[in-house]
Amino acid sequence: MPESMSAQLQQDMECEGLLECFHGLKQLDRECFEVLVNATESLTVDEIADAVDRERSTAYRSIQRLLQTGFIQKEQVNYEQGGYYHVYSPSDPTKITNDMQRMLNDWYAMMGQLIQEFETKYEQTETAAPAEG
């Protein structure tokens, strides 16, 4: 079960915690993302798996989650003799932050609407209740 908002506000949070907060990503996803951010060039899944000391299939699942959220991008590299492989790199930080800001604005608007619905519902209940005397 997710923590309450008041509990989350009392915790110390790093900016990388946004990966978990906004997208429900896991610690391994964060580690893979950090490996890619710190790399001087795009990396293969095998290179990422080695860097985080995990099996290739485990790293691959993490990379897929990062791709789905838009935090990283995939590029196909072709061999001259035929065939290809994929490499991964972080997405543009401005795009990532714009996406998070848009998501936060949408969430804020939805919460505002729910708060208004709550007030309307319970205001009606309060006025409909018989007065105690």
Buried (B, 14 or more C-beta within 10 A) or exposed (E): EEEEEEEEEEEEEEEBBBBBEBBEBBEBBBBBBBBBEEBEEBBBBEBBBBBBEBEEEEBBBBBBBBBEBBBBBBEEEEEEEEEEEEBBBBBEEEEBEEBBEEEEEEEEEEEEEEEEEEEEEEEEEEEEEEEEE
